[in-house]
Amino acid sequence: MEKKVTQDMIISDIIAQYPLAVDALMECGMGCISCPASQGESLAQASQVHGLDPEDVEAYVNRYLELVSQ
């Protein structure tokens, strides 16, 4: 599996590059993906703010993108 999204990517950049990632992020518990913090917060930072493991979120988003692109 090719890793498309990494923990160091900014949330708004992820969404710009992979619009379908919005659904995966929301399913993980990140309902505030359009908040101002998403403009400068990495996936790792946002995960931690929401009490989530950044590695789990990264893996989930990448699995989701792989499935929807088939």
All heavy atoms as TSV, in Angstrom:
chain	resi	resn	atom	element	x	y	z
A	1	MET	N	N	0.834	-1.185	0.000
A	1	MET	CA	C	0.000	0.000	0.000
A	1	MET	C	C	0.877	1.246	0.000
A	1	MET	O	O	1.776	1.382	0.804
A	1	MET	CB	C	-0.903	0.005	1.248
A	1	MET	CG	C	-1.698	1.280	1.394
A	1	MET	SD	S	-2.761	1.324	2.847
A	1	MET	CE	C	-1.663	2.001	4.063
A	2	GLU	N	N	0.600	2.121	-0.911
A	2	GLU	CA	C	1.310	3.395	-0.974
A	2	GLU	C	C	0.731	4.337	0.080
A	2	GLU	O	O	-0.481	4.517	0.175
A	2	GLU	CB	C	1.129	4.017	-2.354
A	2	GLU	CG	C	1.739	5.379	-2.482
A	2	GLU	CD	C	1.339	6.084	-3.767
A	2	GLU	OE1	O	0.885	5.399	-4.703
A	2	GLU	OE2	O	1.456	7.301	-3.807
A	3	LYS	N	N	1.596	4.928	0.883
A	3	LYS	CA	C	1.155	5.853	1.918
A	3	LYS	C	C	0.950	7.220	1.271
A	3	LYS	O	O	1.891	7.824	0.765
A	3	LYS	CB	C	2.195	5.931	3.025
A	3	LYS	CG	C	1.714	6.635	4.268
A	3	LYS	CD	C	2.813	6.787	5.288
A	3	LYS	CE	C	3.028	5.529	6.085
A	3	LYS	NZ	N	3.929	5.735	7.225
A	4	LYS	N	N	-0.282	7.685	1.253
A	4	LYS	CA	C	-0.588	8.980	0.652
A	4	LYS	C	C	-0.534	10.090	1.690
A	4	LYS	O	O	-0.075	11.185	1.414
A	4	LYS	CB	C	-1.971	8.944	0.017
A	4	LYS	CG	C	-2.078	7.960	-1.120
A	4	LYS	CD	C	-3.454	7.958	-1.707
A	4	LYS	CE	C	-3.494	6.995	-2.876
A	4	LYS	NZ	N	-4.720	7.090	-3.632
A	5	VAL	N	N	-1.041	9.800	2.866
A	5	VAL	CA	C	-1.133	10.789	3.934
A	5	VAL	C	C	-0.139	10.427	5.022
A	5	VAL	O	O	-0.039	9.267	5.411
A	5	VAL	CB	C	-2.575	10.822	4.497
A	5	VAL	CG1	C	-2.668	11.707	5.717
A	5	VAL	CG2	C	-3.552	11.290	3.426
A	6	THR	N	N	0.598	11.424	5.494
A	6	THR	CA	C	1.546	11.203	6.576
A	6	THR	C	C	1.198	12.117	7.748
A	6	THR	O	O	0.512	13.120	7.584
A	6	THR	CB	C	2.992	11.476	6.122
A	6	THR	OG1	O	3.107	12.835	5.691
A	6	THR	CG2	C	3.397	10.534	4.990
A	7	GLN	N	N	1.708	11.755	8.903
A	7	GLN	CA	C	1.392	12.487	10.135
A	7	GLN	C	C	1.869	13.929	10.121
A	7	GLN	O	O	1.298	14.775	10.802
A	7	GLN	CB	C	2.017	11.780	11.335
A	7	GLN	CG	C	1.436	10.429	11.613
A	7	GLN	CD	C	2.148	9.770	12.760
A	7	GLN	OE1	O	2.415	10.404	13.767
A	7	GLN	NE2	N	2.450	8.490	12.611
A	8	ASP	N	N	2.895	14.216	9.361
A	8	ASP	CA	C	3.433	15.576	9.343
A	8	ASP	C	C	2.702	16.500	8.374
A	8	ASP	O	O	2.955	17.707	8.349
A	8	ASP	CB	C	4.937	15.560	9.033
A	8	ASP	CG	C	5.249	15.013	7.653
A	8	ASP	OD1	O	4.492	14.160	7.157
A	8	ASP	OD2	O	6.276	15.427	7.077
A	9	MET	N	N	1.763	15.959	7.604
A	9	MET	CA	C	0.996	16.787	6.663
A	9	MET	C	C	-0.007	17.669	7.415
A	9	MET	O	O	-0.596	17.245	8.408
A	9	MET	CB	C	0.257	15.910	5.654
A	9	MET	CG	C	1.168	15.187	4.687
A	9	MET	SD	S	0.267	14.086	3.568
A	9	MET	CE	C	-0.478	15.292	2.458
A	10	ILE	N	N	-0.207	18.867	6.907
A	10	ILE	CA	C	-1.180	19.807	7.467
A	10	ILE	C	C	-2.582	19.346	7.040
A	10	ILE	O	O	-2.785	18.943	5.890
A	10	ILE	CB	C	-0.894	21.240	6.969
A	10	ILE	CG1	C	0.533	21.669	7.333
A	10	ILE	CG2	C	-1.931	22.230	7.487
A	10	ILE	CD1	C	0.834	21.708	8.813
A	11	ILE	N	N	-3.523	19.420	7.970
A	11	ILE	CA	C	-4.886	18.941	7.707
A	11	ILE	C	C	-5.470	19.572	6.439
A	11	ILE	O	O	-6.027	18.874	5.580
A	11	ILE	CB	C	-5.816	19.210	8.914
A	11	ILE	CG1	C	-5.361	18.424	10.141
A	11	ILE	CG2	C	-7.272	18.896	8.570
A	11	ILE	CD1	C	-5.546	16.933	10.064
A	12	SER	N	N	-5.344	20.880	6.294
A	12	SER	CA	C	-5.918	21.541	5.113
A	12	SER	C	C	-5.250	21.064	3.823
A	12	SER	O	O	-5.906	20.970	2.782
A	12	SER	CB	C	-5.826	23.060	5.236
A	12	SER	OG	O	-4.479	23.479	5.331
A	13	ASP	N	N	-3.952	20.722	3.875
A	13	ASP	CA	C	-3.259	20.194	2.699
A	13	ASP	C	C	-3.763	18.796	2.353
A	13	ASP	O	O	-3.909	18.449	1.179
A	13	ASP	CB	C	-1.750	20.156	2.926
A	13	ASP	CG	C	-1.132	21.543	3.039
A	13	ASP	OD1	O	-1.779	22.525	2.608
A	13	ASP	OD2	O	-0.008	21.647	3.566
A	14	ILE	N	N	-4.009	17.994	3.383
A	14	ILE	CA	C	-4.561	16.649	3.160
A	14	ILE	C	C	-5.890	16.758	2.432
A	14	ILE	O	O	-6.134	16.074	1.439
A	14	ILE	CB	C	-4.741	15.899	4.497
A	14	ILE	CG1	C	-3.385	15.609	5.140
A	14	ILE	CG2	C	-5.537	14.599	4.283
A	14	ILE	CD1	C	-3.469	15.076	6.567
A	15	ILE	N	N	-6.750	17.639	2.924
A	15	ILE	CA	C	-8.083	17.799	2.337
A	15	ILE	C	C	-8.002	18.340	0.916
A	15	ILE	O	O	-8.750	17.902	0.038
A	15	ILE	CB	C	-8.947	18.699	3.239
A	15	ILE	CG1	C	-9.183	17.992	4.576
A	15	ILE	CG2	C	-10.270	19.050	2.561
A	15	ILE	CD1	C	-9.736	18.886	5.655
A	16	ALA	N	N	-7.076	19.268	0.679
A	16	ALA	CA	C	-6.912	19.818	-0.674
A	16	ALA	C	C	-6.445	18.749	-1.657
A	16	ALA	O	O	-6.921	18.682	-2.790
A	16	ALA	CB	C	-5.927	20.980	-0.645
A	17	GLN	N	N	-5.516	17.898	-1.215
A	17	GLN	CA	C	-4.973	16.849	-2.073
A	17	GLN	C	C	-5.909	15.663	-2.213
A	17	GLN	O	O	-5.995	15.048	-3.274
A	17	GLN	CB	C	-3.645	16.359	-1.508
A	17	GLN	CG	C	-2.457	16.754	-2.331
A	17	GLN	CD	C	-1.186	16.171	-1.737
A	17	GLN	OE1	O	-0.848	16.439	-0.590
A	17	GLN	NE2	N	-0.491	15.395	-2.520
A	18	TYR	N	N	-6.582	15.323	-1.116
A	18	TYR	CA	C	-7.443	14.133	-1.072
A	18	TYR	C	C	-8.792	14.505	-0.447
A	18	TYR	O	O	-9.019	14.244	0.736
A	18	TYR	CB	C	-6.775	13.022	-0.249
A	18	TYR	CG	C	-5.384	12.684	-0.705
A	18	TYR	CD1	C	-4.270	13.106	0.023
A	18	TYR	CD2	C	-5.176	11.962	-1.875
A	18	TYR	CE1	C	-2.984	12.802	-0.400
A	18	TYR	CE2	C	-3.888	11.658	-2.310
A	18	TYR	CZ	C	-2.807	12.081	-1.564
A	18	TYR	OH	O	-1.535	11.782	-1.996
A	19	PRO	N	N	-9.673	15.126	-1.212
A	19	PRO	CA	C	-10.961	15.567	-0.655
A	19	PRO	C	C	-11.757	14.454	0.035
A	19	PRO	O	O	-12.470	14.718	1.003
A	19	PRO	CB	C	-11.712	16.102	-1.874
A	19	PRO	CG	C	-10.645	16.469	-2.850
A	19	PRO	CD	C	-9.530	15.488	-2.616
A	20	LEU	N	N	-11.605	13.229	-0.416
A	20	LEU	CA	C	-12.341	12.126	0.196
A	20	LEU	C	C	-11.828	11.794	1.597
A	20	LEU	O	O	-12.490	11.094	2.351
A	20	LEU	CB	C	-12.277	10.879	-0.688
A	20	LEU	CG	C	-13.005	11.007	-2.028
A	20	LEU	CD1	C	-12.776	9.760	-2.871
A	20	LEU	CD2	C	-14.491	11.242	-1.830
A	21	ALA	N	N	-10.665	12.316	1.950
A	21	ALA	CA	C	-10.120	12.097	3.292
A	21	ALA	C	C	-10.989	12.736	4.366
A	21	ALA	O	O	-10.930	12.340	5.524
A	21	ALA	CB	C	-8.697	12.636	3.380
A	22	VAL	N	N	-11.806	13.714	3.977
A	22	VAL	CA	C	-12.703	14.375	4.934
A	22	VAL	C	C	-13.559	13.338	5.654
A	22	VAL	O	O	-13.688	13.375	6.881
A	22	VAL	CB	C	-13.597	15.422	4.231
A	22	VAL	CG1	C	-14.708	15.904	5.147
A	22	VAL	CG2	C	-12.769	16.587	3.742
A	23	ASP	N	N	-14.139	12.422	4.900
A	23	ASP	CA	C	-15.001	11.395	5.501
A	23	ASP	C	C	-14.226	10.539	6.493
A	23	ASP	O	O	-14.712	10.260	7.593
A	23	ASP	CB	C	-15.622	10.509	4.415
A	23	ASP	CG	C	-16.574	11.276	3.515
A	23	ASP	OD1	O	-17.193	12.250	3.996
A	23	ASP	OD2	O	-16.693	10.906	2.343
A	24	ALA	N	N	-13.033	10.137	6.127
A	24	ALA	CA	C	-12.222	9.298	7.012
A	24	ALA	C	C	-11.839	10.050	8.279
A	24	ALA	O	O	-11.907	9.497	9.377
A	24	ALA	CB	C	-10.966	8.822	6.282
A	25	LEU	N	N	-11.463	11.306	8.141
A	25	LEU	CA	C	-11.092	12.106	9.311
A	25	LEU	C	C	-12.279	12.278	10.250
A	25	LEU	O	O	-12.143	12.167	11.465
A	25	LEU	CB	C	-10.544	13.467	8.874
A	25	LEU	CG	C	-9.182	13.413	8.180
A	25	LEU	CD1	C	-8.869	14.760	7.524
A	25	LEU	CD2	C	-8.094	13.027	9.156
A	26	MET	N	N	-13.446	12.524	9.687
A	26	MET	CA	C	-14.632	12.691	10.519
A	26	MET	C	C	-14.993	11.384	11.214
A	26	MET	O	O	-15.394	11.384	12.380
A	26	MET	CB	C	-15.784	13.238	9.690
A	26	MET	CG	C	-15.510	14.680	9.264
A	26	MET	SD	S	-16.868	15.471	8.424
A	26	MET	CE	C	-17.980	15.720	9.776
A	27	GLU	N	N	-14.836	10.260	10.518
A	27	GLU	CA	C	-15.112	8.960	11.129
A	27	GLU	C	C	-14.157	8.679	12.286
A	27	GLU	O	O	-14.517	7.974	13.227
A	27	GLU	CB	C	-15.002	7.847	10.085
A	27	GLU	CG	C	-16.155	7.824	9.110
A	27	GLU	CD	C	-15.998	6.769	8.026
A	27	GLU	OE1	O	-15.127	5.882	8.152
A	27	GLU	OE2	O	-16.756	6.842	7.040
A	28	CYS	N	N	-12.962	9.244	12.231
A	28	CYS	CA	C	-11.986	9.073	13.313
A	28	CYS	C	C	-12.304	9.947	14.517
A	28	CYS	O	O	-11.706	9.778	15.576
A	28	CYS	CB	C	-10.583	9.425	12.811
A	28	CYS	SG	S	-9.890	8.218	11.696
A	29	GLY	N	N	-13.188	10.903	14.344
A	29	GLY	CA	C	-13.527	11.791	15.453
A	29	GLY	C	C	-13.040	13.209	15.294
A	29	GLY	O	O	-13.092	14.002	16.227
A	30	MET	N	N	-12.571	13.548	14.117
A	30	MET	CA	C	-12.111	14.910	13.855
A	30	MET	C	C	-13.195	15.682	13.114
A	30	MET	O	O	-13.089	15.937	11.917
A	30	MET	CB	C	-10.818	14.895	13.045
A	30	MET	CG	C	-9.668	14.356	13.798
A	30	MET	SD	S	-8.162	14.668	12.870
A	30	MET	CE	C	-7.087	13.538	13.671
A	31	GLY	N	N	-14.205	16.073	13.844
A	31	GLY	CA	C	-15.339	16.776	13.242
A	31	GLY	C	C	-15.065	18.232	12.924
A	31	GLY	O	O	-15.841	18.883	12.243
A	32	CYS	N	N	-13.954	18.747	13.403
A	32	CYS	CA	C	-13.669	20.172	13.207
A	32	CYS	C	C	-12.616	20.396	12.133
A	32	CYS	O	O	-11.758	21.262	12.263
A	32	CYS	CB	C	-13.244	20.810	14.524
A	32	CYS	SG	S	-11.757	20.071	15.213
A	33	ILE	N	N	-12.689	19.632	11.062
A	33	ILE	CA	C	-11.673	19.731	10.024
A	33	ILE	C	C	-11.692	21.053	9.285
A	33	ILE	O	O	-10.727	21.404	8.634
A	33	ILE	CB	C	-11.802	18.570	9.018
A	33	ILE	CG1	C	-13.200	18.519	8.476
A	33	ILE	CG2	C	-11.392	17.254	9.656
A	33	ILE	CD1	C	-13.376	17.579	7.336
A	34	SER	N	N	-12.760	21.805	9.415
A	34	SER	CA	C	-12.811	23.102	8.747
A	34	SER	C	C	-12.508	24.250	9.707
A	34	SER	O	O	-12.609	25.401	9.337
A	34	SER	CB	C	-14.185	23.305	8.106
A	34	SER	OG	O	-15.181	23.295	9.108
A	35	CYS	N	N	-12.115	23.942	10.918
A	35	CYS	CA	C	-11.804	25.001	11.884
A	35	CYS	C	C	-10.486	25.678	11.502
A	35	CYS	O	O	-9.687	25.112	10.765
A	35	CYS	CB	C	-11.757	24.448	13.303
A	35	CYS	SG	S	-10.297	23.480	13.691
A	36	PRO	N	N	-10.253	26.877	11.991
A	36	PRO	CA	C	-9.026	27.598	11.635
A	36	PRO	C	C	-7.745	26.835	11.967
A	36	PRO	O	O	-6.747	26.976	11.257
A	36	PRO	CB	C	-9.120	28.884	12.455
A	36	PRO	CG	C	-10.577	29.078	12.685
A	36	PRO	CD	C	-11.148	27.691	12.793
A	37	ALA	N	N	-7.748	26.032	13.009
A	37	ALA	CA	C	-6.543	25.287	13.376
A	37	ALA	C	C	-6.127	24.316	12.275
A	37	ALA	O	O	-4.939	24.012	12.126
A	37	ALA	CB	C	-6.762	24.534	14.682
A	38	SER	N	N	-7.072	23.852	11.477
A	38	SER	CA	C	-6.751	22.896	10.421
A	38	SER	C	C	-5.851	23.507	9.353
A	38	SER	O	O	-5.236	22.780	8.579
A	38	SER	CB	C	-8.022	22.345	9.780
A	38	SER	OG	O	-8.662	23.333	8.987
A	39	GLN	N	N	-5.751	24.815	9.323
A	39	GLN	CA	C	-4.902	25.494	8.346
A	39	GLN	C	C	-3.422	25.391	8.690
A	39	GLN	O	O	-2.574	25.591	7.828
A	39	GLN	CB	C	-5.300	26.971	8.234
A	39	GLN	CG	C	-6.721	27.186	7.786
A	39	GLN	CD	C	-7.010	26.572	6.428
A	39	GLN	OE1	O	-6.285	26.782	5.466
A	39	GLN	NE2	N	-8.065	25.783	6.354
A	40	GLY	N	N	-3.102	25.089	9.945
A	40	GLY	CA	C	-1.707	25.030	10.329
A	40	GLY	C	C	-1.341	23.857	11.206
A	40	GLY	O	O	-0.213	23.737	11.655
A	41	GLU	N	N	-2.304	22.985	11.445
A	41	GLU	CA	C	-2.096	21.855	12.345
A	41	GLU	C	C	-1.819	20.587	11.545
A	41	GLU	O	O	-2.530	20.287	10.587
A	41	GLU	CB	C	-3.371	21.674	13.172
A	41	GLU	CG	C	-3.192	21.074	14.507
A	41	GLU	CD	C	-4.447	21.198	15.356
A	41	GLU	OE1	O	-5.550	20.869	14.882
A	41	GLU	OE2	O	-4.317	21.615	16.507
A	42	SER	N	N	-0.805	19.857	11.960
A	42	SER	CA	C	-0.488	18.600	11.278
A	42	SER	C	C	-1.481	17.519	11.708
A	42	SER	O	O	-2.191	17.671	12.703
A	42	SER	CB	C	0.931	18.144	11.621
A	42	SER	OG	O	0.998	17.739	12.981
A	43	LEU	N	N	-1.481	16.440	10.972
A	43	LEU	CA	C	-2.339	15.309	11.327
A	43	LEU	C	C	-1.980	14.796	12.711
A	43	LEU	O	O	-2.865	14.485	13.513
A	43	LEU	CB	C	-2.199	14.195	10.285
A	43	LEU	CG	C	-3.035	12.946	10.523
A	43	LEU	CD1	C	-4.523	13.271	10.485
A	43	LEU	CD2	C	-2.708	11.883	9.508
A	44	ALA	N	N	-0.690	14.750	13.028
A	44	ALA	CA	C	-0.252	14.285	14.348
A	44	ALA	C	C	-0.762	15.215	15.444
A	44	ALA	O	O	-1.283	14.752	16.463
A	44	ALA	CB	C	1.262	14.190	14.400
A	45	GLN	N	N	-0.635	16.516	15.233
A	45	GLN	CA	C	-1.095	17.478	16.237
A	45	GLN	C	C	-2.603	17.397	16.432
A	45	GLN	O	O	-3.094	17.386	17.558
A	45	GLN	CB	C	-0.700	18.902	15.828
A	45	GLN	CG	C	0.788	19.146	15.862
A	45	GLN	CD	C	1.169	20.435	15.168
A	45	GLN	OE1	O	0.579	20.820	14.154
A	45	GLN	NE2	N	2.183	21.112	15.705
A	46	ALA	N	N	-3.335	17.349	15.339
A	46	ALA	CA	C	-4.801	17.285	15.423
A	46	ALA	C	C	-5.246	15.995	16.099
A	46	ALA	O	O	-6.183	16.003	16.903
A	46	ALA	CB	C	-5.412	17.390	14.026
A	47	SER	N	N	-4.567	14.906	15.791
A	47	SER	CA	C	-4.903	13.627	16.417
A	47	SER	C	C	-4.735	13.718	17.924
A	47	SER	O	O	-5.605	13.296	18.696
A	47	SER	CB	C	-4.005	12.511	15.873
A	47	SER	OG	O	-4.226	12.315	14.501
A	48	GLN	N	N	-3.612	14.265	18.347
A	48	GLN	CA	C	-3.325	14.372	19.777
A	48	GLN	C	C	-4.328	15.276	20.478
A	48	GLN	O	O	-4.766	14.971	21.587
A	48	GLN	CB	C	-1.893	14.843	19.987
A	48	GLN	CG	C	-0.890	13.793	19.566
A	48	GLN	CD	C	0.541	14.297	19.480
A	48	GLN	OE1	O	0.799	15.484	19.489
A	48	GLN	NE2	N	1.473	13.366	19.375
A	49	VAL	N	N	-4.718	16.375	19.841
A	49	VAL	CA	C	-5.713	17.286	20.422
A	49	VAL	C	C	-7.022	16.549	20.663
A	49	VAL	O	O	-7.714	16.790	21.651
A	49	VAL	CB	C	-5.937	18.515	19.498
A	49	VAL	CG1	C	-7.184	19.285	19.881
A	49	VAL	CG2	C	-4.717	19.420	19.531
A	50	HIS	N	N	-7.346	15.623	19.770
A	50	HIS	CA	C	-8.599	14.870	19.873
A	50	HIS	C	C	-8.443	13.566	20.649
A	50	HIS	O	O	-9.356	12.737	20.671
A	50	HIS	CB	C	-9.166	14.602	18.482
A	50	HIS	CG	C	-9.659	15.836	17.806
A	50	HIS	ND1	N	-10.844	16.445	18.129
A	50	HIS	CD2	C	-9.106	16.603	16.841
A	50	HIS	CE1	C	-11.006	17.521	17.391
A	50	HIS	NE2	N	-9.965	17.643	16.602
A	51	GLY	N	N	-7.278	13.372	21.252
A	51	GLY	CA	C	-7.058	12.179	22.060
A	51	GLY	C	C	-6.910	10.907	21.255
A	51	GLY	O	O	-7.195	9.812	21.746
A	52	LEU	N	N	-6.440	11.044	20.021
A	52	LEU	CA	C	-6.295	9.903	19.126
A	52	LEU	C	C	-4.818	9.599	18.893
A	52	LEU	O	O	-3.972	10.492	18.971
A	52	LEU	CB	C	-6.974	10.205	17.785
A	52	LEU	CG	C	-8.450	10.587	17.856
A	52	LEU	CD1	C	-8.911	11.143	16.517
A	52	LEU	CD2	C	-9.284	9.389	18.264
A	53	ASP	N	N	-4.532	8.364	18.571
A	53	ASP	CA	C	-3.167	7.963	18.249
A	53	ASP	C	C	-2.888	8.369	16.799
A	53	ASP	O	O	-3.578	7.901	15.882
A	53	ASP	CB	C	-3.032	6.447	18.402
A	53	ASP	CG	C	-1.628	5.956	18.136
A	53	ASP	OD1	O	-0.994	6.402	17.149
A	53	ASP	OD2	O	-1.158	5.109	18.905
A	54	PRO	N	N	-1.895	9.227	16.568
A	54	PRO	CA	C	-1.604	9.687	15.202
A	54	PRO	C	C	-1.318	8.555	14.220
A	54	PRO	O	O	-1.715	8.633	13.058
A	54	PRO	CB	C	-0.374	10.580	15.375
A	54	PRO	CG	C	-0.412	11.008	16.796
A	54	PRO	CD	C	-1.036	9.865	17.552
A	55	GLU	N	N	-0.653	7.500	14.685
A	55	GLU	CA	C	-0.362	6.370	13.793
A	55	GLU	C	C	-1.642	5.674	13.357
A	55	GLU	O	O	-1.768	5.261	12.205
A	55	GLU	CB	C	0.582	5.382	14.471
A	55	GLU	CG	C	1.991	5.913	14.611
A	55	GLU	CD	C	2.944	4.907	15.239
A	55	GLU	OE1	O	2.634	3.698	15.229
A	55	GLU	OE2	O	3.990	5.348	15.736
A	56	ASP	N	N	-2.591	5.527	14.282
A	56	ASP	CA	C	-3.866	4.888	13.947
A	56	ASP	C	C	-4.649	5.724	12.938
A	56	ASP	O	O	-5.228	5.187	11.993
A	56	ASP	CB	C	-4.715	4.682	15.204
A	56	ASP	CG	C	-4.157	3.624	16.138
A	56	ASP	OD1	O	-3.290	2.832	15.706
A	56	ASP	OD2	O	-4.591	3.595	17.310
A	57	VAL	N	N	-4.657	7.034	13.140
A	57	VAL	CA	C	-5.397	7.926	12.234
A	57	VAL	C	C	-4.752	7.909	10.855
A	57	VAL	O	O	-5.444	7.790	9.840
A	57	VAL	CB	C	-5.476	9.360	12.802
A	57	VAL	CG1	C	-6.138	10.302	11.796
A	57	VAL	CG2	C	-6.230	9.375	14.121
A	58	GLU	N	N	-3.437	7.992	10.811
A	58	GLU	CA	C	-2.711	7.938	9.536
A	58	GLU	C	C	-3.052	6.649	8.784
A	58	GLU	O	O	-3.379	6.677	7.592
A	58	GLU	CB	C	-1.217	8.016	9.802
A	58	GLU	CG	C	-0.353	7.875	8.557
A	58	GLU	CD	C	1.112	7.754	8.906
A	58	GLU	OE1	O	1.483	6.769	9.602
A	58	GLU	OE2	O	1.877	8.630	8.498
A	59	ALA	N	N	-2.992	5.532	9.474
A	59	ALA	CA	C	-3.277	4.233	8.851
A	59	ALA	C	C	-4.724	4.163	8.382
A	59	ALA	O	O	-5.004	3.676	7.279
A	59	ALA	CB	C	-2.983	3.106	9.835
A	60	TYR	N	N	-5.653	4.662	9.192
A	60	TYR	CA	C	-7.073	4.615	8.833
A	60	TYR	C	C	-7.351	5.441	7.584
A	60	TYR	O	O	-8.028	4.989	6.659
A	60	TYR	CB	C	-7.936	5.102	9.997
A	60	TYR	CG	C	-9.406	4.959	9.724
A	60	TYR	CD1	C	-10.055	3.753	9.944
A	60	TYR	CD2	C	-10.141	6.013	9.212
A	60	TYR	CE1	C	-11.405	3.606	9.677
A	60	TYR	CE2	C	-11.491	5.880	8.934
A	60	TYR	CZ	C	-12.120	4.682	9.164
A	60	TYR	OH	O	-13.456	4.539	8.886
A	61	VAL	N	N	-6.822	6.653	7.557
A	61	VAL	CA	C	-7.052	7.534	6.404
A	61	VAL	C	C	-6.460	6.915	5.144
A	61	VAL	O	O	-7.107	6.911	4.089
A	61	VAL	CB	C	-6.486	8.947	6.661
A	61	VAL	CG1	C	-6.541	9.801	5.396
A	61	VAL	CG2	C	-7.247	9.630	7.792
A	62	ASN	N	N	-5.259	6.366	5.234
A	62	ASN	CA	C	-4.652	5.747	4.066
A	62	ASN	C	C	-5.411	4.508	3.588
A	62	ASN	O	O	-5.588	4.315	2.385
A	62	ASN	CB	C	-3.173	5.420	4.333
A	62	ASN	CG	C	-2.312	6.642	4.210
A	62	ASN	OD1	O	-2.321	7.329	3.189
A	62	ASN	ND2	N	-1.572	6.962	5.254
A	63	ARG	N	N	-5.892	3.696	4.525
A	63	ARG	CA	C	-6.711	2.529	4.152
A	63	ARG	C	C	-7.988	2.984	3.459
A	63	ARG	O	O	-8.413	2.427	2.454
A	63	ARG	CB	C	-7.051	1.676	5.361
A	63	ARG	CG	C	-6.017	0.655	5.714
A	63	ARG	CD	C	-6.520	-0.375	6.706
A	63	ARG	NE	N	-7.168	0.204	7.888
A	63	ARG	CZ	C	-6.567	0.511	9.023
A	63	ARG	NH1	N	-5.285	0.289	9.158
A	63	ARG	NH2	N	-7.226	1.019	10.012
A	64	TYR	N	N	-8.613	4.005	4.035
A	64	TYR	CA	C	-9.865	4.551	3.466
A	64	TYR	C	C	-9.615	5.035	2.032
A	64	TYR	O	O	-10.383	4.705	1.125
A	64	TYR	CB	C	-10.365	5.690	4.355
A	64	TYR	CG	C	-11.676	6.271	3.892
A	64	TYR	CD1	C	-12.875	5.767	4.357
A	64	TYR	CD2	C	-11.714	7.322	2.981
A	64	TYR	CE1	C	-14.084	6.294	3.937
A	64	TYR	CE2	C	-12.921	7.844	2.565
A	64	TYR	CZ	C	-14.091	7.337	3.041
A	64	TYR	OH	O	-15.291	7.859	2.606
A	65	LEU	N	N	-8.567	5.818	1.841
A	65	LEU	CA	C	-8.283	6.344	0.501
A	65	LEU	C	C	-7.978	5.224	-0.486
A	65	LEU	O	O	-8.367	5.302	-1.649
A	65	LEU	CB	C	-7.119	7.340	0.568
A	65	LEU	CG	C	-7.422	8.660	1.270
A	65	LEU	CD1	C	-6.153	9.477	1.430
A	65	LEU	CD2	C	-8.492	9.448	0.525
A	66	GLU	N	N	-7.313	4.196	-0.013
A	66	GLU	CA	C	-7.028	3.061	-0.885
A	66	GLU	C	C	-8.327	2.361	-1.305
A	66	GLU	O	O	-8.505	2.019	-2.471
A	66	GLU	CB	C	-6.110	2.073	-0.169
A	66	GLU	CG	C	-5.697	0.907	-1.036
A	66	GLU	CD	C	-4.773	-0.056	-0.309
A	66	GLU	OE1	O	-4.371	0.222	0.832
A	66	GLU	OE2	O	-4.473	-1.100	-0.899
A	67	LEU	N	N	-9.230	2.187	-0.381
A	67	LEU	CA	C	-10.493	1.510	-0.677
A	67	LEU	C	C	-11.378	2.309	-1.625
A	67	LEU	O	O	-11.980	1.747	-2.535
A	67	LEU	CB	C	-11.250	1.202	0.604
A	67	LEU	CG	C	-10.657	0.107	1.476
A	67	LEU	CD1	C	-11.380	0.029	2.809
A	67	LEU	CD2	C	-10.698	-1.236	0.767
A	68	VAL	N	N	-11.463	3.616	-1.410
A	68	VAL	CA	C	-12.353	4.423	-2.263
A	68	VAL	C	C	-11.768	4.678	-3.633
A	68	VAL	O	O	-12.490	5.074	-4.553
A	68	VAL	CB	C	-12.767	5.753	-1.599
A	68	VAL	CG1	C	-13.565	5.511	-0.341
A	68	VAL	CG2	C	-11.580	6.660	-1.339
A	69	SER	N	N	-10.474	4.440	-3.812
A	69	SER	CA	C	-9.862	4.677	-5.116
A	69	SER	C	C	-9.904	3.439	-6.005
A	69	SER	O	O	-9.462	3.465	-7.135
A	69	SER	CB	C	-8.416	5.153	-4.956
A	69	SER	OG	O	-7.610	4.123	-4.428
A	70	GLN	N	N	-10.419	2.338	-5.491
A	70	GLN	CA	C	-10.479	1.107	-6.284
A	70	GLN	C	C	-11.689	1.083	-7.172
A	70	GLN	O	O	-12.685	1.617	-6.980
A	70	GLN	CB	C	-10.497	-0.113	-5.361
A	70	GLN	CG	C	-9.197	-0.269	-4.645
A	70	GLN	CD	C	-9.184	-1.482	-3.713
A	70	GLN	OE1	O	-10.179	-2.160	-3.505
A	70	GLN	NE2	N	-8.040	-1.741	-3.148
